[in-house]
Amino acid sequence: MTEKADDAARMAAADLGEVADYFNETFAKFGATAKGLDWNGEATQLLSMEQCCKLFGDKTAFSLIDLGCGYAPFLDYLRKRKYEPDYLGIDISEPMIEEARKRFSGDRRARFEVGALPTEEADFVVASGIFNLRFDRSDEDWRAYILRTLDAMNVAAVEGFAFNCLTKYSDADRMRPDLFYSDPCWLFDHCKQYYSRNVALLHDYEKYEFTIIVRR
């Protein structure tokens, strides 16, 4: 990636300072657990990871950027299932990146960076849970952030990328104003128009979210 991309990544991280502060607090309270990443529990966390793994198809060895990696639970998940990625984890939370580096200090195939966008290429790019918490940002501003991030993922991903979002089809009485509920059809259409003909929308699992997979 270029120096311009590096600058964009640093600016994006700065724009998300409030989000970073929030996750620093949850991590300080709950540690390296699903709740430390603000998931409801480990079961829902694992369900999202399962959907993202559908991006890889039959491949078990590849390079991977995990955007919004936290303390790298996805890398744990992959290793337990015999995947062998050359892994780069990126997150806006410095404490979580520090924890990830400690947890995988002996893993020569794992690297970690503080940031908000990919700064190099990889076979695959995955982003799970990074498009949910928007605080008081407007719908317009948050959609712009999502599209800017997807553009960067598309540039970085050689073979494809996957991401998830909370769905606008969530129960109205459970929706929170500080969270962003995306239109899956709109994002599917955007990915088909601008990124690839090979796009899958997964909205058939027991969670108020959807996953989109974009393949070359």
C-alpha positions in Angstrom: 0.0 0.0 0.0 1.1 3.6 -0.5 2.1 6.4 1.9 -1.2 8.0 1.0 -3.0 4.9 2.3 -1.0 5.0 5.5 -2.1 8.6 6.0 -5.7 7.7 5.4 -5.5 4.9 7.9 -4.1 7.2 10.6 -6.8 9.8 9.9 -9.6 7.1 10.1 -8.3 5.9 13.4 -8.3 9.5 14.7 -11.9 10.0 13.5 -13.0 7.0 15.6 -11.5 8.2 18.9 -14.8 8.0 20.8 -15.3 4.4 19.7 -11.8 3.5 20.7 -12.3 5.0 24.1 -15.5 3.0 24.5 -13.8 -0.3 23.7 -10.8 0.6 25.9 -13.3 0.8 28.7 -15.1 -2.4 28.0 -11.7 -4.2 27.7 -10.5 -2.8 31.0 -13.7 -4.0 32.6 -14.0 -7.5 31.1 -10.6 -8.3 29.7 -9.9 -10.7 26.8 -13.4 -12.0 26.7 -16.4 -11.7 24.3 -17.8 -9.0 26.6 -14.5 -7.2 26.5 -15.3 -6.7 22.8 -18.9 -5.7 23.6 -20.4 -9.0 22.3 -23.5 -10.3 24.2 -21.5 -13.6 24.8 -19.2 -16.1 23.3 -21.9 -17.9 21.4 -22.9 -14.9 19.3 -19.2 -14.0 18.8 -18.5 -17.5 17.4 -21.6 -17.4 15.2 -20.2 -14.2 13.5 -16.8 -15.8 13.0 -18.4 -18.9 11.4 -20.0 -16.7 8.8 -16.8 -14.9 8.0 -15.0 -18.2 7.5 -17.2 -19.0 4.5 -15.1 -16.4 2.6 -12.2 -18.8 2.6 -13.9 -21.7 0.8 -11.7 -24.8 0.8 -8.5 -22.9 1.5 -6.7 -23.3 4.8 -3.5 -21.4 4.1 -3.6 -17.8 3.0 -2.7 -14.2 4.1 -5.4 -12.5 6.1 -6.1 -9.0 7.5 -8.5 -9.0 10.4 -9.8 -5.4 10.6 -11.1 -4.6 14.1 -9.3 -7.6 15.5 -9.5 -6.7 19.2 -7.4 -9.1 21.2 -7.4 -11.5 18.2 -10.1 -14.1 19.2 -10.6 -14.8 15.5 -7.1 -16.0 15.2 -7.7 -18.4 18.1 -10.8 -19.6 16.2 -8.9 -20.1 13.0 -6.0 -22.0 14.6 -8.4 -24.4 16.4 -10.0 -25.2 13.1 -6.7 -26.0 11.3 -6.5 -22.8 9.3 -3.0 -21.5 8.8 -3.1 -17.8 7.9 -0.3 -15.3 7.7 -2.3 -12.9 9.9 -2.3 -9.2 10.3 -4.6 -7.9 13.0 -5.6 -4.2 13.0 -7.6 -2.4 15.7 -8.2 1.2 16.9 -7.8 0.1 20.6 -4.1 0.2 21.7 -4.7 -1.8 24.8 -6.3 -4.6 22.8 -3.4 -4.6 20.3 -1.0 -4.8 23.2 -2.9 -7.8 24.6 -3.0 -9.5 21.2 0.8 -9.1 20.9 1.3 -10.7 24.3 -1.1 -13.6 23.5 0.6 -14.4 20.2 4.2 -13.3 21.1 5.5 -16.7 19.9 3.6 -16.8 16.7 5.8 -15.7 13.8 2.9 -15.7 11.4 0.9 -13.1 13.4 1.4 -9.4 13.4 -0.6 -6.5 14.9 -1.1 -2.8 14.2 -3.0 0.1 15.7 -5.2 1.6 13.0 -8.6 1.6 11.2 -7.8 0.7 7.6 -5.6 -1.9 5.9 -2.1 -0.6 5.0 -1.1 -3.6 2.8 -2.5 -6.3 0.6 -3.6 -9.8 1.7 -5.5 -12.7 0.1 -8.5 -12.0 2.3 -9.7 -9.1 4.5 -12.3 -9.6 7.2 -14.1 -7.0 9.4 -16.5 -8.2 12.1 -18.4 -5.8 14.4 -16.7 -2.6 13.4 -19.8 -1.0 11.7 -22.2 -1.2 14.7 -21.3 1.5 17.3 -21.8 5.0 15.9 -22.8 7.0 19.0 -24.4 10.2 17.8 -23.0 10.2 14.2 -25.7 10.8 11.6 -26.8 8.1 9.3 -25.2 9.9 6.4 -21.8 10.2 8.1 -21.8 6.6 9.3 -22.7 5.3 5.8 -19.8 7.3 4.4 -17.5 5.7 7.0 -18.7 2.2 6.1 -18.2 2.9 2.3 -14.8 4.4 2.9 -13.8 1.3 4.9 -15.2 -1.1 2.3 -13.3 0.8 -0.5 -10.1 0.2 1.5 -10.9 -3.4 2.1 -11.6 -3.9 -1.6 -8.2 -2.4 -2.6 -6.4 -4.5 0.0 -8.1 -7.9 -0.7 -6.6 -9.9 -3.5 -9.1 -12.7 -3.4 -12.0 -11.3 -1.5 -13.3 -9.8 1.7 -16.2 -10.3 4.2 -17.9 -8.0 6.7 -21.0 -7.9 8.9 -23.5 -5.3 10.1 -26.5 -5.1 12.3 -29.6 -5.4 10.2 -32.4 -2.9 9.8 -34.7 -5.8 10.1 -34.0 -6.0 13.9 -37.0 -5.9 16.3 -37.8 -2.2 16.7 -38.2 -2.4 20.5 -34.6 -3.7 20.8 -32.9 -1.2 18.5 -30.6 1.3 20.2 -30.0 4.9 19.0 -26.2 4.6 19.5 -26.0 1.6 17.1 -26.3 1.6 13.3 -28.6 -0.8 11.6 -27.7 -1.2 7.9 -29.8 -2.0 4.9 -28.5 -5.4 3.7 -30.0 -4.9 0.2 -28.4 -1.5 -0.2 -25.0 -2.9 0.8 -25.4 -6.0 -1.4 -26.2 -3.8 -4.4 -23.2 -1.5 -3.7 -20.8 -4.5 -3.5 -22.3 -5.9 -6.8 -22.0 -2.6 -8.6 -18.5 -1.5 -7.4 -16.5 -4.5 -6.2 -17.4 -7.8 -7.8 -20.0 -9.9 -9.6 -19.5 -12.6 -7.0 -21.2 -11.4 -3.9 -23.1 -13.4 -1.2 -25.5 -12.0 1.4 -25.9 -14.2 4.4 -29.0 -13.3 6.4 -30.2 -16.8 7.5 -28.6 -17.3 10.9 -30.0 -16.6 14.3 -28.6 -13.1 15.0 -29.7 -9.5 14.3 -27.0 -9.1 11.7 -26.0 -10.1 8.2 -22.7 -11.0 6.6 -21.7 -10.0 3.1 -18.9 -12.0 1.3 -17.2 -10.5 -1.8 -15.1 -12.8 -4.0 -13.1 -11.9 -7.0 
